């Protein structure tokens, strides 16, 4: 009985440790939201590698980082930061936008 209960816990611990190790190895890139715009508008990241994207919403209102091509959607409250892991990406351009201010909050990640 104990062995059956212990095996899932061991698997969970190993998975958590592995995820943490992979996250620690991912290069970090920063993206700001300011005046309902992303800065930089175009962010270059290495192709074929998982990356850590830290999005800092400097506006007092929430904004959403959304990208269909990256399969990511994250609401970032005003004056807070959010971390997203993306990739590994094939070389190319991946558009993103802020759903709350879609006309001005637009950008792209370029994997090279």
FIKOLFI-402999 format. One record per residue: residue in three letters; y negated, z, x negated of N, C-alpha, C in turn. Coordinates in Angstrom, 1 decimal, decimal comma, always signed. Example, Ala and Ser with C-alpha at 12.3 -4.5 7.8 and 13.67 -1.06 7.14 Angstrom:
residues 2
<'ala' <+5,7 +7,8 -13,2> <+4,5 +7,8 -12,3> <+3,3 +7,8 -13,2>>
<'ser' <+2,2 +7,1 -12,8> <+1,1 +7,1 -13,7> <+0,0 +7,9 -12,9>>
This chain:
residues 112
<'unk' <+1,2 +0,0 -0,8> <+0,0 +0,0 +0,0> <-1,3 +0,0 -0,9>>
<'unk' <-1,3 +0,8 -1,9> <-2,5 +0,9 -2,8> <-2,7 -0,4 -3,5>>
<'unk' <-1,6 -1,0 -3,9> <-1,7 -2,3 -4,7> <-2,4 -3,4 -3,8>>
<'unk' <-2,0 -3,4 -2,5> <-2,6 -4,4 -1,6> <-4,1 -4,1 -1,4>>
<'unk' <-4,5 -2,9 -1,4> <-5,9 -2,6 -1,3> <-6,7 -2,8 -2,6>>
<'unk' <-6,0 -2,5 -3,7> <-6,7 -2,6 -5,0> <-6,9 -4,0 -5,4>>
<'unk' <-6,0 -5,0 -5,1> <-6,2 -6,4 -5,5> <-7,5 -7,0 -5,1>>
<'unk' <-7,9 -6,9 -3,8> <-9,1 -7,5 -3,3> <-10,3 -6,8 -4,0>>
<'unk' <-10,3 -5,5 -4,3> <-11,4 -4,9 -5,0> <-11,5 -5,4 -6,4>>
<'unk' <-10,4 -5,6 -7,1> <-10,5 -6,1 -8,4> <-11,0 -7,5 -8,4>>
<'unk' <-10,6 -8,3 -7,5> <-11,1 -9,7 -7,4> <-12,6 -9,7 -7,1>>
<'unk' <-13,0 -8,8 -6,3> <-14,5 -8,7 -6,0> <-15,3 -8,3 -7,2>>
<'unk' <-14,8 -7,3 -7,9> <-15,5 -6,9 -9,1> <-15,5 -7,9 -10,2>>
<'unk' <-14,4 -8,7 -10,4> <-14,4 -9,8 -11,4> <-15,4 -10,9 -10,9>>
<'unk' <-15,4 -11,2 -9,7> <-16,3 -12,3 -9,2> <-17,7 -11,9 -9,3>>
<'unk' <-18,0 -10,6 -9,0> <-19,4 -10,1 -9,2> <-19,8 -10,2 -10,7>>
<'unk' <-18,9 -9,8 -11,5> <-19,2 -9,8 -13,0> <-19,4 -11,2 -13,5>>
<'unk' <-18,6 -12,1 -13,0> <-18,7 -13,5 -13,4> <-20,0 -14,1 -12,9>>
<'unk' <-20,4 -13,8 -11,7> <-21,6 -14,4 -11,1> <-22,8 -13,8 -11,9>>
<'unk' <-22,8 -12,6 -12,2> <-23,8 -12,0 -13,0> <-23,9 -12,6 -14,4>>
<'unk' <-22,8 -12,9 -15,0> <-22,8 -13,5 -16,3> <-23,4 -14,9 -16,2>>
<'unk' <-23,0 -15,7 -15,2> <-23,5 -17,0 -15,1> <-25,0 -17,0 -14,8>>
<'unk' <-25,4 -16,1 -14,0> <-26,9 -16,0 -13,7> <-27,7 -15,6 -14,9>>
<'unk' <-27,1 -14,8 -15,8> <-27,8 -14,4 -17,0> <-28,0 -15,5 -17,9>>
<'unk' <-27,0 -16,5 -17,9> <-27,1 -17,7 -18,8> <-28,0 -18,8 -18,3>>
<'unk' <-28,4 -18,7 -17,0> <-29,2 -19,8 -16,4> <-30,6 -19,7 -16,9>>
<'unk' <-31,2 -20,9 -17,4> <-32,6 -20,8 -17,8> <-33,4 -20,6 -16,5>>
<'unk' <-34,6 -20,0 -16,7> <-35,4 -19,6 -15,6> <-36,7 -20,5 -15,6>>
<'unk' <-37,0 -20,9 -14,4> <-38,2 -21,8 -14,2> <-39,0 -21,1 -13,1>>
<'unk' <-40,3 -21,2 -13,2> <-41,2 -20,5 -12,2> <-42,0 -21,6 -11,4>>
<'unk' <-42,1 -21,2 -10,1> <-42,8 -22,0 -9,2> <-43,7 -21,1 -8,4>>
<'unk' <-45,0 -21,4 -8,2> <-45,9 -20,6 -7,5> <-46,3 -21,3 -6,2>>
<'unk' <-46,6 -20,5 -5,2> <-47,2 -21,0 -4,0> <-48,6 -20,3 -3,9>>
<'unk' <-49,6 -21,2 -3,9> <-51,0 -20,7 -3,9> <-51,9 -21,7 -3,1>>
<'unk' <-52,6 -21,1 -2,1> <-53,4 -21,9 -1,2> <-52,6 -23,0 -0,5>>
<'unk' <-51,4 -22,5 -0,1> <-50,4 -23,3 +0,7> <-50,0 -24,6 +0,0>>
<'unk' <-49,9 -24,5 -1,4> <-49,5 -25,6 -2,2> <-48,5 -25,0 -3,3>>
<'unk' <-47,6 -25,9 -3,7> <-46,7 -25,5 -4,8> <-47,3 -25,9 -6,1>>
<'unk' <-47,1 -25,0 -7,1> <-47,6 -25,2 -8,4> <-46,6 -24,8 -9,5>>
<'unk' <-46,1 -25,7 -10,3> <-46,5 -27,2 -10,4> <-45,9 -28,0 -9,2>>
<'unk' <-46,5 -29,1 -8,9> <-46,0 -30,0 -7,9> <-44,7 -30,6 -8,3>>
<'unk' <-44,5 -30,9 -9,6> <-43,3 -31,4 -10,1> <-42,8 -30,5 -11,2>>
<'unk' <-41,6 -30,1 -11,1> <-40,9 -29,2 -12,0> <-39,7 -29,8 -12,7>>
<'unk' <-39,7 -29,9 -14,0> <-38,6 -30,6 -14,7> <-37,6 -29,5 -15,2>>
<'unk' <-36,4 -29,8 -14,9> <-35,3 -28,9 -15,2> <-34,2 -29,7 -15,9>>
<'unk' <-33,3 -29,1 -16,7> <-32,2 -29,8 -17,4> <-31,2 -30,3 -16,4>>
<'unk' <-30,8 -31,5 -16,5> <-29,7 -32,0 -15,6> <-28,3 -31,4 -16,1>>
<'unk' <-27,4 -31,3 -15,2> <-26,1 -30,8 -15,6> <-26,0 -29,3 -15,9>>
<'unk' <-27,0 -28,6 -15,5> <-27,0 -27,1 -15,8> <-27,6 -26,3 -14,6>>
<'unk' <-26,9 -25,2 -14,3> <-27,4 -24,3 -13,3> <-28,7 -23,7 -13,8>>
<'unk' <-29,7 -23,6 -12,9> <-31,0 -23,0 -13,3> <-31,4 -21,9 -12,3>>
<'unk' <-32,2 -21,0 -12,8> <-32,7 -19,9 -11,9> <-34,2 -20,3 -11,6>>
<'unk' <-34,5 -20,4 -10,3> <-35,8 -20,8 -9,9> <-36,5 -19,5 -9,2>>
<'unk' <-37,6 -19,1 -9,8> <-38,3 -17,9 -9,3> <-39,5 -18,5 -8,6>>
<'unk' <-39,6 -18,2 -7,3> <-40,7 -18,7 -6,5> <-41,6 -17,5 -6,2>>
<'unk' <-42,9 -17,6 -6,6> <-43,8 -16,5 -6,4> <-44,9 -17,0 -5,3>>
<'unk' <-44,8 -16,4 -4,2> <-45,7 -16,7 -3,1> <-47,0 -15,8 -3,3>>
<'unk' <-48,0 -16,4 -3,8> <-49,3 -15,7 -4,1> <-50,2 -15,6 -2,9>>
<'unk' <-49,8 -16,3 -1,8> <-50,6 -16,3 -0,6> <-50,3 -15,1 +0,2>>
<'unk' <-51,2 -14,6 +1,1> <-50,9 -13,4 +1,9> <-50,0 -13,7 +3,1>>
<'unk' <-49,7 -15,0 +3,3> <-48,9 -15,4 +4,5> <-47,5 -15,9 +4,0>>
<'unk' <-46,5 -15,8 +4,8> <-45,2 -16,3 +4,3> <-45,1 -17,8 +4,2>>
<'unk' <-44,2 -18,3 +3,4> <-43,9 -19,7 +3,2> <-42,5 -19,9 +3,1>>
<'unk' <-42,0 -21,1 +3,4> <-40,6 -21,3 +3,2> <-40,4 -22,4 +2,2>>
<'unk' <-39,4 -22,1 +1,2> <-39,0 -23,1 +0,3> <-37,8 -23,8 +0,9>>
<'unk' <-38,0 -25,1 +1,2> <-36,9 -25,8 +1,9> <-36,7 -27,2 +1,2>>
<'unk' <-35,4 -27,5 +1,0> <-35,0 -28,8 +0,4> <-33,7 -29,2 +1,0>>
<'unk' <-33,7 -30,3 +1,6> <-32,5 -30,9 +2,1> <-31,6 -31,4 +1,0>>
<'unk' <-32,2 -32,0 +0,0> <-31,4 -32,6 -1,1> <-30,8 -31,5 -2,0>>
<'unk' <-31,5 -30,3 -2,1> <-30,9 -29,2 -2,8> <-30,1 -28,3 -2,0>>
<'unk' <-30,1 -28,5 -0,7> <-29,4 -27,6 +0,3> <-29,8 -26,2 +0,1>>
<'unk' <-31,1 -26,0 +0,1> <-31,7 -24,6 +0,0> <-32,8 -24,4 +1,1>>
<'unk' <-32,9 -23,2 +1,6> <-33,9 -22,8 +2,6> <-34,1 -21,3 +2,4>>
<'unk' <-35,3 -20,9 +2,1> <-35,6 -19,5 +1,8> <-37,0 -19,2 +2,2>>
<'unk' <-37,2 -18,2 +3,1> <-38,5 -17,8 +3,5> <-38,9 -16,7 +2,5>>
<'unk' <-40,2 -16,9 +2,0> <-40,7 -16,0 +1,0> <-42,0 -15,3 +1,6>>
<'unk' <-41,9 -14,1 +1,9> <-43,0 -13,4 +2,5> <-44,2 -13,4 +1,6>>
<'unk' <-45,4 -13,3 +2,1> <-46,6 -13,3 +1,3> <-46,6 -12,2 +0,2>>
<'unk' <-47,2 -12,6 -0,9> <-47,3 -11,7 -2,1> <-46,0 -11,1 -2,6>>
<'unk' <-44,9 -12,0 -2,5> <-43,6 -11,6 -3,0> <-43,0 -12,7 -3,8>>
<'unk' <-41,9 -12,4 -4,4> <-41,1 -13,4 -5,2> <-39,7 -13,5 -4,6>>
<'unk' <-39,1 -14,7 -4,8> <-37,7 -14,9 -4,4> <-37,1 -15,7 -5,5>>
<'unk' <-35,8 -15,4 -5,7> <-35,0 -16,1 -6,7> <-33,9 -17,0 -6,1>>
<'unk' <-33,9 -18,2 -6,5> <-32,9 -19,2 -6,0> <-32,2 -19,8 -7,2>>
<'unk' <-30,9 -20,0 -7,1> <-30,1 -20,7 -8,2> <-29,8 -22,1 -7,6>>
<'unk' <-30,1 -23,1 -8,5> <-29,8 -24,4 -8,1> <-29,0 -25,1 -9,2>>
<'unk' <-28,3 -26,1 -8,8> <-27,5 -26,9 -9,8> <-26,1 -26,4 -10,0>>
<'unk' <-25,5 -27,1 -10,9> <-26,0 -28,1 -11,8> <-26,3 -29,4 -11,0>>
<'unk' <-27,4 -30,0 -11,4> <-27,9 -31,2 -10,7> <-27,7 -32,5 -11,6>>
<'unk' <-27,4 -33,5 -10,9> <-27,3 -34,9 -11,5> <-28,8 -35,3 -11,8>>
<'unk' <-29,0 -36,1 -12,8> <-30,3 -36,6 -13,1> <-30,9 -37,2 -11,8>>
<'unk' <-32,1 -36,9 -11,5> <-32,8 -37,4 -10,3> <-33,9 -36,6 -9,9>>
<'unk' <-34,5 -36,9 -8,8> <-35,7 -36,3 -8,2> <-35,2 -35,6 -6,8>>
<'unk' <-35,5 -34,3 -6,7> <-35,1 -33,6 -5,5> <-36,4 -33,0 -4,9>>
<'unk' <-36,7 -33,5 -3,7> <-37,9 -33,1 -3,0> <-37,7 -31,8 -2,3>>
<'unk' <-38,8 -31,0 -2,2> <-38,9 -29,8 -1,5> <-40,2 -29,6 -0,8>>
<'unk' <-40,3 -28,7 +0,2> <-41,5 -28,5 +1,0> <-41,5 -27,1 +1,5>>
<'unk' <-42,7 -26,7 +2,0> <-42,9 -25,5 +2,7> <-43,0 -25,8 +4,2>>
<'unk' <-42,1 -25,3 +4,9> <-42,0 -25,7 +6,3> <-43,3 -25,2 +7,1>>
<'unk' <-43,9 -24,0 +6,7> <-45,0 -23,5 +7,4> <-46,3 -24,3 +7,2>>
<'unk' <-46,4 -25,0 +6,0> <-47,6 -25,8 +5,7> <-47,1 -27,1 +5,1>>
<'unk' <-46,3 -27,8 +5,9> <-45,6 -29,0 +5,4> <-46,6 -30,1 +4,9>>
<'unk' <-47,8 -30,2 +5,4> <-48,7 -31,2 +4,9> <-49,2 -31,0 +3,5>>
<'unk' <-49,3 -29,7 +3,1> <-49,9 -29,4 +1,8> <-48,8 -28,9 +0,8>>
<'unk' <-47,9 -28,2 +1,3> <-46,8 -27,5 +0,5> <-45,7 -28,5 +0,2>>
<'unk' <-45,8 -29,3 -0,8> <-44,8 -30,3 -1,1> <-44,6 -30,4 -2,6>>
<'unk' <-43,4 -30,7 -3,1> <-43,2 -30,8 -4,5> <-41,8 -31,4 -4,7>>
<'unk' <-41,4 -31,5 -6,0> <-40,2 -32,0 -6,4> <-39,6 -31,4 -7,7>>
<'unk' <-38,4 -31,3 -7,8> <-37,7 -30,9 -9,0> <-37,1 -32,1 -9,6>>
<'unk' <-37,3 -32,4 -10,8> <-36,8 -33,5 -11,5> <-35,8 -33,1 -12,6>>
<'unk' <-34,6 -33,5 -12,4> <-33,5 -33,1 -13,3> <-33,4 -34,2 -14,4>>
<'unk' <-33,5 -33,9 -15,6> <-33,5 -34,9 -16,7> <-32,4 -34,5 -17,7>>
